[in-house]
């Protein structure tokens, strides 16, 4: 009879914990304040080779783009024109 009471008590505790944990979630709390800004990094090395160029071209449907679209081409202006 004593083991039966232990089993009943264990089941009751299990059910109570499941029911207590199954309630609806509350809303989000307020956002915290922003942190301090970090230190700026060192400047990068000077570029060489000319100014950057960007060009877009219509791309017909085919191997590069099955549905067609736009090709974006980038490079450096080698002759500075």
Secondary structure as UniProt FT lines:
FT   HELIX           2..20
FT   TURN            21..22
FT   STRAND          52..59
FT   TURN            66..67
FT   STRAND          69..76
FT   TURN            78..79
//
